[in-house]
Amino acid sequence: MSYLRALSLRVLPVASFLTFAVLTSALAVEAKDPPSDACVMLPATQVSKVLEQPFGSPTKTTAPAAFDRVTGTDCTYRSERGSELLFRIYVDPSVDVAKETFTRLSAFFGPNKPVAGDWDSAYFDSRHAIHVQKGKERYYLSSSPIGTDAAQAEKQLKDLATWVAGQL
């Protein structure tokens, strides 16, 4: 009997530790907020690699608020060849607000083509730009000029969107 009591005294700290470890690891898996400078989430080197031409560092400006919600960040990348990429990101106060705003905005950019990926929702709009909602973040990537191969442009924008999703 004393053996069982000694065993139960050893099990309690181990069980407590395992419970703590499981609970804290679940919190660590939650999405993290983007950095204060959202432009660092999409380095010019990654833009250059995916779009297959050299781009300079982004110019950072404030993106307008939609429906009197939060303002966002615009990161505009320019190449020597005259191409431009706009990366726009918003951090909403909650996932529900992000979903609602994303859904409301989608009506203005149709027709929309859904895009599967590591996010909650995404679509290509009528101008081949990609709109993504992941957690409480919403972001948009648009490149100009698109060129003659819209499918290739969409693939490149999806690759960049996937890169950003990996940072969130």
C-alpha positions as CSV (number, residue, x, y, z in Angstrom):
1,M,0.0,0.0,0.0
2,S,2.8,2.4,0.8
3,Y,4.2,1.7,-2.6
4,L,1.0,2.9,-4.3
5,R,1.0,6.0,-2.1
6,A,4.6,6.8,-3.1
7,L,3.8,6.2,-6.8
8,S,0.7,8.5,-6.6
9,L,2.9,11.2,-5.1
10,R,5.3,10.9,-8.1
11,V,2.5,10.8,-10.6
12,L,0.9,14.1,-9.5
13,P,3.8,16.4,-10.4
14,V,4.3,14.6,-13.7
15,A,0.6,14.9,-14.6
16,S,0.6,18.6,-13.6
17,F,3.6,19.3,-15.8
18,L,2.0,17.5,-18.8
19,T,-1.2,19.3,-18.3
20,F,0.7,22.7,-18.2
21,A,2.7,21.7,-21.3
22,V,-0.4,20.8,-23.3
23,L,-2.2,24.0,-22.4
24,T,0.7,26.3,-23.1
25,S,1.5,24.6,-26.4
26,A,-2.1,25.1,-27.6
27,L,-1.8,28.8,-26.9
28,A,1.5,28.9,-28.8
29,V,-0.2,27.5,-31.9
30,E,-2.6,30.5,-32.2
31,A,-1.9,33.0,-34.9
32,K,0.5,35.8,-33.9
33,D,0.0,39.5,-34.7
34,P,2.1,40.8,-37.5
35,P,5.2,43.0,-36.6
36,S,4.7,46.7,-36.1
37,D,6.3,47.3,-39.6
38,A,4.1,45.0,-41.7
39,C,6.3,45.5,-44.7
40,V,9.0,43.2,-43.2
41,M,6.5,40.3,-43.6
42,L,7.2,40.4,-47.4
43,P,10.8,41.1,-48.1
44,A,11.8,42.6,-51.4
45,T,14.1,39.6,-52.0
46,Q,11.0,37.3,-51.8
47,V,9.0,39.6,-54.2
48,S,12.0,39.6,-56.6
49,K,12.3,35.8,-56.5
50,V,8.6,35.1,-57.1
51,L,8.0,37.8,-59.7
52,E,11.3,37.0,-61.4
53,Q,12.6,40.5,-61.6
54,P,14.5,42.8,-59.2
55,F,12.3,44.9,-56.8
56,G,13.5,47.6,-54.4
57,S,12.5,48.0,-50.8
58,P,8.9,48.9,-50.3
59,T,7.5,52.3,-49.7
60,K,5.3,52.2,-46.6
61,T,2.1,54.3,-46.4
62,T,-1.2,54.1,-44.5
63,A,-4.0,52.2,-46.2
64,P,-7.5,53.6,-45.9
65,A,-10.0,52.2,-43.5
66,A,-13.0,50.2,-44.9
67,F,-16.4,50.9,-43.4
68,D,-14.9,53.2,-40.7
69,R,-12.8,50.3,-39.3
70,V,-9.1,50.1,-38.7
71,T,-6.5,51.7,-41.1
72,G,-4.0,49.3,-42.6
73,T,-0.5,49.4,-44.1
74,D,0.4,49.7,-47.8
75,C,3.7,48.4,-48.9
76,T,4.5,49.3,-52.5
77,Y,7.3,47.6,-54.3
78,R,8.7,48.9,-57.6
79,S,11.0,47.3,-60.2
80,E,13.4,49.0,-62.5
81,R,11.2,47.6,-65.4
82,G,8.2,49.7,-64.2
83,S,6.3,46.8,-62.5
84,E,4.6,47.5,-59.2
85,L,3.3,45.2,-56.4
86,L,1.0,46.5,-53.7
87,F,0.8,44.5,-50.5
88,R,-2.0,45.9,-48.2
89,I,-2.6,44.5,-44.8
90,Y,-5.1,45.2,-42.0
91,V,-5.3,43.8,-38.4
92,D,-8.8,43.8,-37.2
93,P,-9.8,43.7,-33.5
94,S,-11.1,40.2,-33.8
95,V,-11.5,37.2,-36.2
96,D,-15.3,38.0,-36.4
97,V,-14.7,41.6,-37.5
98,A,-12.1,40.5,-40.0
99,K,-14.5,37.9,-41.5
100,E,-17.4,40.3,-41.7
101,T,-15.3,43.1,-43.3
102,F,-13.7,40.6,-45.7
103,T,-17.2,39.3,-46.8
104,R,-18.6,42.9,-47.2
105,L,-15.6,44.0,-49.3
106,S,-15.8,41.0,-51.6
107,A,-19.0,42.3,-53.1
108,F,-17.1,45.3,-54.5
109,F,-14.4,43.2,-56.3
110,G,-16.4,40.6,-58.2
111,P,-16.7,38.3,-59.9
112,N,-14.5,36.5,-57.4
113,K,-12.7,33.1,-57.8
114,P,-12.1,31.2,-54.5
115,V,-8.5,30.3,-53.7
116,A,-7.5,27.4,-51.5
117,G,-4.6,27.8,-49.1
118,D,-3.4,28.1,-45.5
119,W,-6.0,30.8,-44.6
120,D,-9.6,31.1,-43.6
121,S,-10.8,32.6,-47.0
122,A,-9.3,34.0,-50.2
123,Y,-10.2,34.9,-53.7
124,F,-8.9,36.4,-56.9
125,D,-10.9,39.4,-58.0
126,S,-11.8,40.5,-61.5
127,R,-8.4,42.2,-61.9
128,H,-6.5,39.1,-60.8
129,A,-5.5,40.5,-57.4
130,I,-5.7,38.2,-54.4
131,H,-7.6,39.0,-51.2
132,V,-6.9,36.9,-48.1
133,Q,-8.4,36.7,-44.6
134,K,-6.4,34.7,-42.0
135,G,-7.4,35.0,-38.4
136,K,-7.9,38.7,-37.7
137,E,-5.6,39.8,-40.5
138,R,-6.9,40.7,-44.0
139,Y,-4.4,41.3,-46.8
140,Y,-4.4,42.0,-50.5
141,L,-1.7,41.6,-53.2
142,S,-2.0,43.3,-56.6
143,S,0.6,43.5,-59.3
144,S,0.7,45.7,-62.4
145,P,1.0,45.3,-65.2
146,I,-0.5,41.8,-65.2
147,G,0.9,41.0,-68.7
148,T,-0.6,38.6,-71.2
149,D,-0.5,35.5,-68.9
150,A,-3.1,36.0,-66.2
151,A,-2.8,32.5,-64.9
152,Q,1.0,33.0,-64.3
153,A,0.3,36.3,-62.6
154,E,-2.3,34.7,-60.3
155,K,0.1,31.8,-59.5
156,Q,2.8,34.3,-58.5
157,L,0.4,36.3,-56.3
158,K,-0.8,33.2,-54.7
159,D,2.8,32.2,-53.9
160,L,3.4,35.6,-52.3
161,A,0.1,35.3,-50.4
162,T,1.2,31.9,-49.1
163,W,4.5,33.4,-48.0
164,V,2.7,36.1,-46.0
165,A,0.3,33.5,-44.5
166,G,3.3,31.6,-43.2
167,Q,4.4,34.8,-41.3
168,L,1.1,35.0,-39.5
